[in-house]
Amino acid sequence: MKNNIIEYCLKKKGATQEYPFGPTPLVVKVADKMFALIFEENGMALRLNLKCDPIIAENLREQHDCVRPGFHMNKKHWNSIMIDGSLPESDVFDMIDHSYDMVVKKLPKSLREAIVEMN
C-alpha cells in the first residue's frame, strides 16, 4: 500500500517530493506547501500525516482508531493515519484528496490557476 500512497500523492497536479527533515519522512508538497508526510519506521505501520478541516478531523478520529491527532503537527489541522489495513485504500485516497484540496484552496489565485493548467 505504501507505494500506492506515494504514487497517488505524486500524481496530484504540481506535487513534488522532498526530504527536508532527513531520511524520513517523505514530504509531498504542492507550490512548496506540505499536504502529506509519509513516515516509515522499522517494525511500525506506515504513518501518513494529512491536513484536514478541524471538524472533519475530529469526526475521523472518533470513527477510526487508526486516525489520530497529527504527529509533530498542529493537532487541530492535521491527522496521522496509521496504515494498518483497517481503512480501505479508497478512504485513504479520499483523505489525501481532502488534504491536497485544502492546501491548494489557500494558495494565491495565480498559483491555483497555474496548477489547474498543468498536464
C-alpha positions in Angstrom: 0.0 0.0 0.0 3.0 2.3 0.7 3.9 2.6 -3.0 0.3 3.2 -3.9 0.0 6.0 -1.4 3.2 7.7 -2.6 2.2 7.2 -6.3 -1.2 8.6 -5.6 0.2 11.7 -3.9 2.7 12.4 -6.6 0.0 12.2 -9.4 -1.6 15.3 -8.0 -1.1 18.3 -10.2 2.0 20.2 -9.1 3.0 17.6 -6.5 6.7 17.3 -5.6 8.6 15.1 -3.1 11.3 16.2 -0.7 13.2 15.0 2.4 13.6 18.3 4.3 13.9 16.6 7.7 16.4 13.9 6.8 15.7 10.4 5.5 12.2 10.3 7.0 9.5 11.5 6.5 8.9 11.8 2.8 7.2 15.2 2.4 4.8 15.8 -0.5 4.2 19.4 -1.4 2.2 21.5 -3.8 3.5 25.0 -4.5 6.1 24.5 -1.7 3.3 23.8 0.8 3.1 20.4 2.6 0.0 18.3 2.1 1.3 14.8 3.0 4.1 13.4 5.2 4.8 9.8 4.9 6.7 8.1 7.8 8.1 4.6 7.6 9.9 3.3 10.6 11.3 -0.2 11.1 8.7 -2.5 12.6 6.0 0.0 12.7 2.9 0.6 10.5 3.3 3.3 7.8 2.0 6.6 9.2 0.6 9.3 6.9 0.1 12.9 8.1 -2.5 14.8 6.2 -4.0 18.3 6.5 -7.7 18.2 7.4 -10.6 20.5 8.2 -10.8 20.6 12.0 -14.4 19.4 12.2 -13.8 16.6 9.7 -10.5 15.7 11.6 -12.4 15.3 14.9 -15.1 13.1 13.2 -12.5 10.9 11.5 -10.7 10.4 14.9 -13.9 9.4 16.5 -14.8 7.0 13.7 -11.5 5.3 13.2 -8.9 4.1 15.8 -6.2 4.4 13.2 -6.8 8.2 12.8 -5.1 10.3 15.5 -4.1 13.9 16.0 -1.2 14.9 13.8 2.2 13.5 14.9 4.5 16.5 15.4 2.0 18.8 13.7 -0.8 21.2 14.6 -3.3 18.8 16.2 -6.2 20.9 15.1 -5.4 20.9 11.4 -3.5 17.6 10.8 -4.3 14.0 11.3 -2.0 11.0 11.4 -3.3 7.9 9.8 -1.8 4.6 10.8 -1.8 2.4 7.6 -2.6 -0.8 9.3 -5.2 -2.3 6.9 -8.2 -1.1 8.9 -9.1 1.6 6.4 -9.9 0.8 2.7 -7.3 2.3 0.3 -10.1 4.4 -1.2 -10.8 6.1 2.1 -7.1 6.9 2.5 -7.1 8.3 -1.1 -10.2 10.4 -0.1 -8.2 11.8 2.8 -5.2 12.6 0.6 -7.6 14.4 -1.9 -9.0 16.5 1.0 -5.6 17.4 2.3 -4.4 18.4 -1.2 -7.6 20.4 -1.9 -7.3 22.3 1.4 -3.7 23.3 0.6 -4.5 24.3 -3.0 -7.5 26.3 -1.8 -5.3 28.5 0.4 -2.8 29.3 -2.4 -2.8 32.7 -4.2 -5.1 32.7 -7.2 -2.2 32.9 -9.7 -0.6 29.7 -8.2 -4.0 27.9 -8.1 -4.6 28.8 -11.8 -1.1 27.6 -12.8 -1.7 24.3 -11.0 -5.1 23.8 -12.7 -3.4 24.3 -16.1 -0.7 21.7 -15.5 -0.9 18.5 -17.6 
